[in-house]
Amino acid sequence: MDAETVKTPEELAFGEGLAELETIVAALESGQLELEDSLTRYERGVALLRALQTKLGDAQQKVTMLLGELESDGDGAE
């Protein structure tokens, strides 16, 4: 994949981002990377982690909102 086809972390679906992050972690843990490559992958990993945390936060907020709607709908249903 060249730089033109690499999606930003925000463009990736959650599962895609998580899979890429797992690949990066495995590569970093292997100890087989050159310093420059390690730093590049680490930076990408941090960006992916931030994007994934944002997506999780958004999903949690949406679930909380939907649960609130369910509770308010149930209050007057008698």
QUIDAJO-V8874 format. One record per pair of residues at least 4 apart in sequence whose C-alpha atoms are under 7 Angstrom apart, sorted by the first residue. I is the first residue (numbers start at 1). J is the second residue. Records with the same first field share a line. If there is no record, write none. Layout:
# QUIDAJO-V8874
I: J  J
This chain:
# QUIDAJO-V8874
1: 5  6
2: 6
7: 11  12
8: 12
9: 17  47  48  51
10: 51
12: 16  17
13: 17
14: 18  52
15: 19
16: 20
17: 21  48  52
18: 22
19: 23
20: 24
21: 25  45  48
22: 26
23: 27
24: 28  41  45
25: 29
26: 30
28: 33  38
33: 37  38
34: 38
35: 39
36: 40
37: 41
38: 42
39: 43
40: 44
41: 45
42: 46
43: 47
44: 48
45: 49
46: 50
47: 51
48: 52
49: 53
50: 54
51: 55
52: 56
53: 57
54: 58
55: 59
56: 60
57: 61
58: 62
59: 63
60: 64
61: 65
62: 66
63: 67
64: 68
65: 69
66: 70
67: 71
68: 72
69: 73
70: 74
71: 75
73: 77
